[in-house]
Amino acid sequence: MEDTASCDGSSSAVVSALHCLVPMTSLWAAPFSLAQGAVVRAQVRAHNDRGWSAASSANTAGAGVEVVPHQMASVTRGSSTSDTAVVIDWTALASPENGGTAVLGYALYTDDAGGGATWTEVIGYTSVYSGTTFTLTGGVSAGASYGFKVMAKNKWGWGAFSDAATILAATAPSVAGSATTAIDAGTGGVVLTWSAPASTGGIALTSYLVEVQGSGGGWSAEPACPSADASLVASRTCTIPMASLVASPHLLPFDALVVVRLTAANAQGAGPGGPENTSGARIRQLPAQMSAPSEGADTTDSQVVVEWGAVTAVGLPTGNSAVTSYELLWDNGDSGLTTFVQLTLTSPLATSHTIVGVTEGAFYRFVVRAVNVYGTGVGSTEATIRASDVPSRVDALTTARSGLNVGASWSEPSDNGAAVTAYQIELWDPSTSAYVEDTAGCDGASASVISARSCSFAFTDLMSTYSYAVGDLFIARARAYNDDGWGERSSANTGGATIMTVPVTMGSPVEDAATSSTQVVLTWADLATTVDIGGTAITSYEVSWDAGTGSSWATLRGFSPPDTSTTYTTTSVTAGAAYQFRLRAQNALGFGALGPTLSVIPSSVPDQMAAAVTSVQSVYAKLTWTVPASNGAAITAYRIQIRRSDGVMAEEATYCPGADATLMANAYCLVPMVALRAAPYSLTQGDLIAVQLEAYNLKGWSTVSLLNLADGSNAVVETEPVAPAAPTRLAATDDTRVDV
């Protein structure tokens, strides 16, 4: 078919050029209606004056038909689209969609969120835009839906617009806030609260995903917090039952921190997961098994008081949740009962309960358990309490001496429903002014003491251990014990036995003045003070001696029969022999220790000496005496006294030292006449030298001798001659001689 409109063969330009240009649009259109890519086939014939030549063969190759770009696919939402920017993506056209020739650009149109009513160019129609993505930022309204369509252009023109696509000016929400966790006081569940993300992405949130980190570290959605629940999305809070947290899949152990994270979502998708909380609620549970209850101090034989400790400690005891009440159960005295009966307490948090009207001595079993918001904990182990009380007060003790001991006894108190199993006996200790228990002397837990209700203490132990003094009242007190504890102590005894011991060690006896060469007389002081007599009356004084042997001893008196006199005389002695004597005292507890010895020689003072004999020897007065009888004890000294001029006797110790061995052997002494004339004697010529003598032995001084007589047989004081009178002239004196 000839196309003279596009290729006029009669035109000189065509004839000259030997070609023509046929618009590609003509080839698309009728009558040719060639499809894209079809080979443009042509025949040519020439014309001259002779006419037309035969047509040439049609070409089998050459130019193909090209068209405008095909309709593009709808644009898509770019991943970076947000509530402030819309990112539009489209796919670049390739052959054959490009119409068989290169795409020169793309034109993007929008309805400006007008619902497709009016379309305006965004980019590419008035200026070339070859990109396949475009970000619209100016004037974007968050949450608005924008329509977009795009078309491609090649050298043949613009292709058809793509179908319109709507893109929401929004994005997924930003990070949700960290959850705050707390325990709901009413249910015990974990209450989660959180803040909305800083950005909702431009559109309303549609859900919150609540995830709990399990014991193994993994995360699981929590069914108690349904993510799309409208009220949850609006209130941003939910409560997770504690039972859900400890069950699968979480399996959180006791006291574990409940770790939660939240993810907000809208129609554009989920935002990033929020941060984990690092503090807040922890796993709680039922209270732990309580300790067994105990018997209250006010339990008696007519009432039972049960006590238990308040459970307040954070952790297992309370299950980390405050105890709201306690439950006390008992068997009502039925030992065969397996299901206990709950008692009604006076208040939910009471920690004691009193039951009256019980049977004395009967046993009752009790169990206690704690309750918190999660329920009732496991019951404690059983506690058995007997309706009994500590024993009654013991009466004051009775004390009495028994031999060398003091006995203490007491009456049996009422056991108040529980047998007495021990006594405690305390002794008053004067050294510390306090009571002390003496289990060595009185073991109150021994069966014999419990049965006899008496103990015995040695006087010596009481004195050495507790510093009791002789005569002190022995003071003790007692109390009784049973399974309920110690009863009240008795009052101290105010009478009874006093501390006793054997008498003290006596001193040596005293030799009486009546002792002589033929007898020994001893005396001693009666023991009188309480301490000396040992706290009880003296029953005898025993005298023993060595009979002069110096070694073996024998009792003289006081052993049997007893004798309480304080003097003793023996004549079975030899004058001058040495005898040793000693004493000991006896009371109801026995003899005291033997005292120190007294050595006695049977003797008396020397006989009275005879009067001295005095004579003149040169310038001395010689005083001579006769040795008297010594009476069983050697004379060891003399005392020589000379009468002074005033008649008073004065001892002469200078020239007559009485204990001088030479003097004693000579039985005389020499006193210078000049000494007698001087003080203290001051005697004058012719005065009688009057002397008195005494002899001494271990018994003392003899009687003073008589004065020597002035009968001419004894010396008188002599002196040097006096000065003679002046010489006188005799009558015969002449000139040849002198007579005087």
C-alpha positions in Angstrom: 0.0 0.0 0.0 1.4 3.3 -1.1 1.7 6.1 1.5 1.9 9.2 -0.5 1.3 11.3 2.5 4.6 10.3 4.1 6.5 9.4 1.0 5.5 11.3 -2.2 7.5 9.5 -4.9 6.8 12.3 -7.4 8.5 14.8 -5.2 11.8 15.9 -6.7 13.3 15.7 -3.1 12.4 12.1 -2.9 13.5 11.4 -6.5 16.7 13.1 -5.8 17.3 11.6 -2.3 16.2 8.2 -3.1 14.6 7.9 0.3 11.7 9.1 2.3 10.8 9.3 6.0 7.6 7.6 7.1 6.4 8.7 10.6 6.4 5.8 13.0 2.9 6.9 14.0 1.7 6.3 10.5 3.0 2.8 10.7 1.0 2.2 13.9 -2.1 3.6 12.5 -4.4 2.4 9.9 -4.2 1.4 7.4 -0.8 -0.2 8.3 -1.5 -1.0 12.0 2.0 -2.5 12.3 2.9 -3.8 15.8 5.9 -3.0 17.8 9.0 -4.7 16.4 7.5 -5.6 13.0 9.9 -5.2 10.1 9.0 -2.3 7.9 8.8 -3.9 4.5 8.6 -1.8 1.3 8.6 -2.2 -2.5 9.8 0.5 -4.8 9.2 0.9 -8.5 10.4 3.7 -10.7 8.5 5.8 -13.3 9.6 7.6 -16.4 7.9 8.7 -19.4 7.5 5.1 -20.4 5.7 4.2 -17.4 6.3 2.2 -14.2 8.8 -0.4 -13.7 8.1 -3.6 -12.0 8.1 -3.4 -8.2 11.1 -4.4 -6.4 11.2 -7.4 -4.1 10.2 -6.5 -0.5 13.0 -6.2 2.0 13.1 -9.0 4.7 15.1 -7.1 7.2 15.7 -3.6 8.3 14.0 -1.2 10.6 11.4 -2.5 13.0 8.4 -0.7 14.3 8.9 1.4 17.5 6.1 2.7 19.7 5.6 4.9 22.8 6.4 3.2 26.1 3.8 0.7 27.5 1.6 1.5 30.5 3.8 1.3 33.5 3.1 -0.8 36.6 1.7 1.1 39.6 4.1 2.9 41.8 5.1 1.3 45.2 5.6 2.7 48.6 9.3 3.4 49.4 10.6 1.9 52.5 11.7 5.2 53.9 8.2 6.7 53.7 7.3 8.4 56.9 4.7 10.7 58.3 6.7 13.7 56.9 8.0 12.3 53.6 6.5 10.0 51.0 8.9 7.9 49.0 7.5 6.7 45.6 9.3 3.9 43.8 8.6 2.5 40.3 10.3 0.0 38.0 12.3 1.3 35.0 10.9 0.1 31.6 13.0 -2.3 29.6 12.4 -3.8 26.2 9.8 -4.5 25.0 7.9 -2.3 27.5 10.0 0.7 26.6 8.3 0.7 23.1 11.4 -0.7 21.4 13.6 2.4 22.1 15.2 3.9 25.1 13.1 5.6 27.8 14.0 9.3 28.0 12.3 10.0 31.3 9.4 9.5 33.6 6.6 11.8 34.7 5.1 11.4 38.2 1.7 12.8 39.1 -0.2 13.0 42.4 -3.8 13.7 43.5 -2.5 15.6 46.6 -4.5 13.3 48.8 -7.6 14.4 47.0 -9.0 11.0 46.4 -8.0 11.0 42.6 -10.2 14.0 41.7 -7.4 16.1 40.3 -3.9 15.1 39.2 -0.9 17.4 39.1 2.6 16.9 38.1 5.1 16.1 40.7 8.1 15.8 38.5 9.3 14.7 35.0 6.8 16.1 32.5 8.1 19.6 32.2 11.6 18.6 32.9 13.4 15.3 32.2 13.5 13.0 35.2 15.1 9.6 34.6 15.1 8.3 38.1 12.9 5.5 39.4 12.2 6.8 42.9 11.2 10.1 44.2 10.8 11.5 47.8 7.9 13.9 48.3 8.6 16.1 51.4 7.0 19.5 50.9 3.5 19.8 52.2 3.1 16.2 53.3 0.4 15.7 55.8 1.0 13.0 58.3 -1.5 10.2 58.0 -2.8 11.4 54.6 -3.3 9.0 51.7 -1.7 10.2 48.5 -2.5 8.8 45.0 0.3 8.5 42.6 0.6 7.4 38.9 3.6 7.5 36.6 4.2 7.3 32.8 7.3 6.8 30.7 8.5 8.8 27.6 10.7 7.7 24.7 11.4 9.4 21.4 8.0 8.6 20.2 6.3 10.3 23.2 4.6 9.5 26.4 3.2 6.2 27.2 0.0 5.7 29.2 -0.2 6.4 32.9 0.1 3.6 35.3 -2.9 2.6 37.4 -3.1 5.0 40.4 -1.6 3.7 43.7 -2.3 5.1 47.1 0.6 5.6 49.5 -0.1 6.5 53.2 2.1 9.3 54.6 3.0 7.2 57.7 5.6 4.8 59.1 5.8 2.2 61.8 5.9 3.6 65.3 9.1 4.5 67.1 10.5 2.6 70.0 8.0 2.0 72.7 8.8 3.1 76.2 10.2 0.8 78.9 7.6 -0.9 81.0 7.1 -0.1 84.6 6.2 -3.2 86.6 4.5 -3.4 90.0 2.5 -5.8 92.1 -1.2 -5.4 92.1 -2.2 -5.3 95.8 -5.6 -6.8 95.1 -4.8 -9.7 92.8 -1.0 -10.2 93.2 -0.6 -9.9 89.5 2.2 -7.9 87.8 0.8 -4.6 86.5 2.6 -3.3 83.5 2.4 0.4 82.5 4.2 2.1 79.7 4.4 5.3 77.7 3.5 5.6 74.0 6.3 5.8 71.5 7.7 9.2 70.8 6.2 8.9 67.3 3.2 6.9 66.3 4.4 7.0 62.7 1.7 9.5 61.7 -1.2 7.1 62.2 -3.0 5.5 65.1 -1.4 2.6 66.8 -3.1 -0.6 66.4 -1.4 -2.9 68.9 1.3 -3.4 71.5 3.1 -6.7 71.6 3.9 -7.5 75.2 6.7 -10.0 75.6 8.1 -11.6 78.8 11.7 -12.9 79.0 11.5 -16.5 80.2 13.9 -18.3 82.5 15.9 -19.6 79.6 16.4 -16.1 78.2 13.9 -16.4 75.3 11.0 -14.1 74.7 7.3 -15.0 74.6 4.2 -13.0 74.0 2.0 -12.8 77.1 -1.6 -13.9 76.4 -2.9 -11.9 79.3 -1.9 -8.8 77.4 -3.6 -9.3 73.9 -1.7 -7.0 71.6 -4.6 -5.8 69.5 -7.0 -5.2 72.4 -8.3 -1.7 72.0 -8.5 -1.0 75.7 -4.9 -2.2 76.2 -3.8 0.1 73.3 -5.7 3.0 74.8 -4.7 2.5 78.4 -1.1 1.2 77.9 -1.5 -1.1 80.9 -2.2 -4.7 81.5 -2.0 -7.2 84.4 -0.2 -10.5 84.1 -1.3 -13.1 86.6 1.5 -14.4 88.7 0.4 -17.9 87.8 1.0 -17.2 84.1 4.6 -16.0 84.8 5.6 -19.1 86.6 4.0 -21.4 84.1 5.1 -22.4 80.6 6.4 -20.8 78.5 7.9 -18.3 80.9 8.7 -20.6 83.9 10.1 -17.8 86.0 11.6 -18.9 89.3 10.9 -17.3 92.7 12.2 -13.8 93.1 13.2 -13.5 89.5 12.8 -10.0 88.0 9.9 -9.8 85.6 11.6 -8.5 82.5 9.2 -7.2 79.8 9.7 -5.5 76.4 7.0 -3.8 74.3 6.7 -3.3 70.5 4.2 -0.8 69.2 2.6 -1.3 65.8 0.3 0.6 63.4 -1.0 -0.1 59.9 2.5 0.4 58.5 3.9 -2.3 60.8 5.7 -2.8 64.1 8.3 -0.5 65.4 11.5 -1.7 67.0 11.3 -3.6 70.3 11.5 -1.4 73.3 14.1 -1.5 76.0 13.9 -4.1 78.8 13.1 -3.0 82.3 15.9 -3.5 84.8 14.0 -3.1 87.9 10.5 -3.6 89.2 8.3 -6.5 90.2 9.7 -9.8 91.0 8.1 -13.2 91.1 6.1 -13.9 94.2 4.5 -17.0 95.5 2.6 -18.5 98.4 4.3 -18.2 101.9 6.8 -20.8 102.7 6.1 -23.5 105.3 6.2 -21.8 108.7 8.1 -23.1 111.6 6.1 -25.2 114.0 4.1 -23.2 116.6 5.3 -23.2 120.1 3.9 -23.4 123.6 3.2 -20.0 125.1 4.5 -19.0 128.5 1.0 -18.7 129.8 0.1 -22.3 129.1 -1.2 -23.9 132.3 -2.9 -27.1 133.3 -6.2 -25.4 132.4 -5.4 -23.5 129.2 -3.1 -23.9 126.2 -1.5 -20.9 124.7 -0.1 -21.4 121.2 2.4 -18.9 119.7 4.1 -18.6 116.4 6.4 -16.1 114.9 5.1 -13.4 112.5 6.3 -14.0 109.0 7.7 -10.7 107.8 11.0 -11.4 106.2 11.3 -10.5 102.5 12.0 -13.6 100.5 10.8 -17.2 100.7 9.2 -16.9 104.2 6.5 -14.5 102.9 6.8 -15.4 99.2 7.8 -11.8 98.7 4.2 -10.8 99.5 2.9 -9.5 102.8 1.2 -12.1 104.9 -2.5 -11.2 105.2 -3.5 -13.7 107.8 -2.6 -16.9 109.7 -4.5 -20.1 110.1 -4.2 -22.3 113.2 -5.5 -25.8 113.1 -5.6 -28.5 115.9 -6.6 -32.0 116.6 -8.8 -31.1 119.6 -6.9 -33.6 121.7 -7.8 -36.5 119.3 -4.4 -38.2 118.7 -6.0 -40.3 115.8 -7.3 -37.3 113.9 -5.6 -36.7 110.6 -7.6 -33.7 109.3 -7.1 -30.9 111.7 -9.8 -28.4 112.6 -9.2 -24.7 112.0 -9.5 -22.5 115.0 -11.0 -18.9 114.8 -8.3 -16.4 115.7 -9.0 -13.1 117.4 -7.5 -11.2 114.4 -6.2 -12.3 111.0 -2.6 -11.4 111.9 -2.7 -12.7 115.5 0.5 -14.6 116.5 -0.9 -16.4 119.5 -4.1 -18.1 120.5 -5.5 -19.2 123.9 -7.7 -22.3 124.3 -9.4 -22.7 127.6 -11.2 -25.7 129.1 -8.5 -28.2 128.2 -7.8 -31.4 130.1 -4.9 -31.2 132.5 -2.0 -33.3 131.3 -3.6 -33.9 127.9 -1.6 -33.5 124.7 -2.8 -31.3 121.8 -1.4 -31.1 118.3 -1.2 -27.8 116.3 -0.3 -26.7 112.8 0.0 -23.1 111.6 0.2 -21.7 108.1 0.4 -18.3 106.5 -1.8 -16.7 103.9 -0.9 -14.0 101.4 -2.6 -12.7 98.2 -1.6 -15.8 96.3 -3.2 -18.2 98.7 -2.5 -20.4 101.7 1.0 -21.7 102.3 1.9 -25.2 103.4 1.1 -26.1 107.0 3.9 -26.2 109.4 5.1 -29.4 111.0 3.0 -30.4 114.0 3.7 -29.0 117.4 2.5 -31.0 120.4 1.6 -29.0 123.5 0.6 -30.5 126.8 -2.0 -28.7 129.0 0.4 -28.3 131.8 2.5 -25.7 133.6 5.8 -25.4 135.4 5.8 -27.0 138.8 4.5 -25.0 141.8 6.9 -23.2 144.0 9.0 -25.3 146.3 8.6 -24.6 150.0 11.6 -23.2 151.9 14.3 -25.8 152.5 14.9 -27.5 155.8 18.5 -27.8 156.9 20.1 -29.8 159.6 23.6 -31.0 160.6 24.5 -34.6 160.0 28.0 -35.4 161.2 30.4 -33.4 159.2 27.8 -32.4 156.7 24.7 -30.2 156.5 21.7 -31.7 154.9 19.1 -29.8 152.9 15.6 -31.3 152.2 12.4 -30.0 150.6 8.8 -31.1 150.1 7.5 -32.2 146.7 5.7 -29.4 144.9 2.6 -29.9 142.6 3.8 -30.9 139.1 0.8 -29.1 137.4 0.3 -31.8 134.8 3.8 -32.7 134.0 6.1 -34.9 136.1 9.0 -33.2 137.9 12.2 -34.4 136.1 14.8 -32.3 137.9 15.5 -29.9 140.8 17.9 -27.1 140.9 19.5 -26.4 144.3 21.3 -23.1 144.7 23.5 -22.2 147.6 24.1 -18.7 148.9 27.8 -17.8 148.3 28.8 -15.2 150.8 32.0 -14.4 148.9 30.0 -13.1 145.9 26.7 -12.3 147.6 24.9 -14.4 145.0 23.3 -17.8 144.6 25.2 -20.5 142.8 24.3 -24.0 141.7 26.5 -26.8 143.1 25.8 -29.8 140.8 28.9 -31.6 142.2 27.4 -31.5 145.7 23.8 -31.8 144.6 22.9 -32.9 141.1 19.2 -32.1 140.9 18.8 -34.1 137.7 19.8 -37.4 139.3 17.1 -39.9 140.1 18.3 -40.3 143.7 18.0 -36.6 144.4 14.6 -36.4 142.7 13.4 -39.3 144.7 14.9 -38.3 148.1 14.4 -34.6 147.6 17.5 -34.0 149.8 21.2 -33.3 149.4 24.2 -33.2 151.7 27.1 -30.7 151.7 30.4 -31.0 153.6 31.1 -28.2 156.0 34.6 -28.0 154.8 33.5 -27.6 151.2 31.1 -24.9 152.1 33.9 -23.0 153.9 36.6 -23.5 151.2 34.4 -23.1 148.1 31.9 -20.5 149.1 33.7 -18.7 152.0 31.2 -19.6 154.6 32.4 -18.7 158.0 31.8 -20.7 161.1 28.5 -19.8 162.7 27.0 -18.6 159.4 23.5 -19.8 158.6 23.7 -22.2 155.7 21.3 -20.7 153.1 19.9 -22.5 150.1 16.9 -22.4 147.8 15.4 -24.8 145.2 13.1 -25.0 142.3 11.5 -27.8 140.3 11.6 -28.6 136.6 9.2 -30.4 134.3 8.7 -30.4 130.5 7.2 -26.9 130.7 10.3 -25.4 132.4 11.4 -24.3 135.8 9.0 -23.4 138.5 9.5 -20.5 140.8 12.4 -20.6 143.2 11.7 -21.2 146.9 12.3 -18.5 149.4 15.6 -18.8 151.2 15.6 -20.6 154.5 15.8 -18.3 157.5 16.7 -20.9 160.1 18.3 -24.3 160.3 21.9 -25.5 160.4 24.8 -23.1 160.8 28.3 -23.8 159.6 30.3 -25.9 162.0 33.8 -27.3 162.0 36.2 -28.9 164.5 37.7 -26.4 167.0 40.6 -24.3 165.9 44.2 -25.3 166.6 44.8 -24.3 170.2 47.9 -22.5 171.4 50.4 -24.3 173.7 49.3 -24.6 177.3 50.7 -22.1 179.9 53.0 -23.3 182.7 51.3 -22.2 185.9 53.2 -20.5 188.7 52.3 -23.5 190.9 54.7 -25.7 188.9 57.6 -26.8 191.1 60.4 -29.3 191.2 57.8 -31.9 192.2 54.9 -31.1 189.9 53.9 -29.5 186.7 50.7 -27.3 186.6 49.3 -26.3 183.2 46.6 -23.8 182.4 45.0 -22.5 179.2 42.2 -20.2 178.1 38.8 -21.7 177.3 37.8 -21.4 173.6 34.9 -19.0 173.6 34.3 -17.4 170.2 32.0 -19.0 167.6 34.9 -19.4 165.2 37.3 -20.8 167.8 34.8 -23.5 169.1 33.9 -24.4 165.5 30.3 -23.2 165.8 29.3 -25.7 168.5 30.1 -26.2 172.2 33.5 -27.6 173.3 33.1 -31.1 174.7 36.6 -31.8 175.9 40.2 -30.5 176.1 42.8 -33.2 175.5 46.3 -32.9 177.2 49.1 -35.1 175.9 52.8 -35.3 176.8 56.0 -37.0 175.8 56.6 -38.3 179.4 60.2 -36.8 179.1 61.1 -39.1 176.2 61.2 -36.4 173.6 59.6 -38.5 171.0 56.5 -40.7 171.8 53.3 -39.1 173.0 50.6 -40.2 175.3 47.3 -38.7 176.4 47.1 -37.5 180.0 43.5 -36.6 180.0 40.4 -35.4 178.0 40.2 -38.2 175.3 38.1 -40.5 177.3 36.3 -39.5 179.4 35.9 -35.9 178.1 37.1 -33.1 180.3 36.3 -29.4 179.8 38.4 -28.0 182.7 41.2 -25.6 181.7 43.9 -26.8 184.1 45.9 -29.9 184.7 48.5 -31.0 187.3 50.9 -33.9 187.2 53.3 -35.0 189.9 54.8 -37.8 187.9 57.9 -35.7 187.2 61.5 -35.6 188.0 63.0 -32.2 189.0 65.2 -30.8 186.3 63.9 -33.2 183.6 62.4 -31.7 180.4 58.8 -32.5 179.5 56.7 -31.5 176.5 53.0 -30.9 176.6 50.3 -30.0 173.9 46.5 -29.5 173.6 43.6 -30.0 171.3 39.9 -29.2 171.7 37.0 -31.4 170.8 33.4 -30.5 169.8 30.5 -32.5 168.3 32.4 -32.7 165.0 35.6 -34.1 166.5 39.0 -33.0 167.7 40.8 -30.0 166.3 44.4 -30.1 165.3 47.1 -30.6 167.9 48.6 -27.3 169.1 52.2 -26.3 169.5 54.2 -27.9 172.3 55.2 -26.4 175.6 58.4 -27.5 177.1 58.4 -27.6 181.0 61.2 -28.5 183.4 59.8 -29.3 186.9 61.5 -26.7 189.1 61.1 -23.6 191.2 63.0 -20.4 191.9 66.3 -20.8 193.8 66.1 -20.8 197.6 66.5 -17.4 199.4 70.2 -16.7 199.6 72.0 -16.2 203.0 73.1 -12.7 203.9 76.3 -11.6 202.1 79.6 -11.3 203.8 81.6 -8.2 203.2 85.2 -7.5 203.8 87.9 -5.0 202.8 90.5 -6.1 200.2 92.9 -3.4 199.5 90.9 -0.5 198.1 87.9 -2.7 197.4 85.0 -4.0 199.3 84.7 -7.7 198.7 81.1 -9.0 198.6 80.9 -12.8 199.1 77.9 -15.1 199.1 76.9 -18.7 199.4 75.3 -20.4 196.4 71.7 -21.3 197.2 69.8 -24.5 196.2 68.8 -24.2 192.6 65.5 -26.2 193.0 65.7 -28.1 189.7 66.9 -25.4 187.4 70.4 -24.1 187.1 71.1 -20.7 188.5 72.0 -18.4 185.6 72.4 -15.0 187.2 72.7 -13.1 190.5 71.5 -9.7 191.4 73.6 -7.7 193.9 72.2 -4.6 195.5 74.0 -2.1 197.8 72.2 0.2 200.1 72.6 3.9 199.2 73.1 6.7 201.7 69.4 7.4 201.5 68.5 3.8 202.4 67.3 2.8 199.0 68.8 -0.4 197.5 70.6 0.0 194.2 71.8 -2.8 191.9 75.5 -2.8 191.3 75.9 -4.0 187.7 79.1 -2.3 186.8 81.5 -4.1 189.2 79.1 -7.0 190.0 77.5 -8.1 186.7 75.2 -10.9 187.9 75.3 -13.1 184.8 79.1 -12.9 184.4 80.5 -16.5 184.4 83.6 -15.6 186.4 81.5 -13.8 189.1 79.1 -16.8 189.2 82.0 -19.2 189.5 83.8 -17.1 192.2 80.6 -16.3 194.2 82.0 -12.8 195.0 82.7 -9.5 193.4 85.0 -6.5 194.2 83.6 -3.0 194.4 86.1 -0.1 194.6 85.7 2.0 197.8 85.8 5.1 195.7 82.7 3.8 193.8 80.8 3.4 197.1 81.7 6.9 198.1 80.4 8.3 194.8 76.9 8.5 193.4 74.6 6.7 193.4 75.7 5.3 196.8 77.3 8.4 198.3 78.4 6.4 201.4 80.8 8.0 203.9 83.7 6.6 205.9 82.5 4.1 208.5 79.1 3.4 206.8 78.2 -0.3 206.7 78.4 -1.8 203.3 74.9 -3.3 203.4 74.2 -5.8 200.7 71.1 -7.9 199.5 71.3 -10.8 197.1 69.0 -12.7 194.7 69.6 -15.8 192.6 67.9 -16.5 189.2 67.0 -19.6 187.2 64.4 -20.3 184.5 61.7 -20.1 187.1 62.6 -16.6 188.1 64.3 -14.7 190.9 64.6 -16.0 194.4 63.4 -14.2 197.5 65.8 -11.3 198.4 68.3 -12.2 201.0 68.5 -10.5 204.4 70.9 -7.6 204.8 74.3 -8.4 206.2 74.6 -7.4 209.9 76.4 -4.4 211.3 78.0 -6.6 214.0 81.6 -5.8 213.3 82.0 -8.8 211.1 81.2 -6.9 207.9 83.2 -4.2 206.3 82.5 -0.5 206.5 83.4 2.2 204.1 87.1 3.3 204.3 88.7 6.4 202.9 92.2 8.0 202.6 93.6 9.7 205.7 92.5 13.4 206.3 95.1 16.2 206.3 97.0 16.5 209.7 97.1 19.8 211.6 100.0 22.2 211.0 103.3 21.2 212.8 104.1 23.2 216.0 107.5 24.3 217.5 108.5 22.4 220.5 110.1 24.1 223.5 113.4 22.4 223.0 114.0 24.3 219.9 117.1 26.5 220.1 119.6 28.0 217.8 121.2 24.8 217.1 118.1 22.7 216.6 114.4 22.8 215.8 112.1 20.6 217.6 108.6 20.2 215.9 
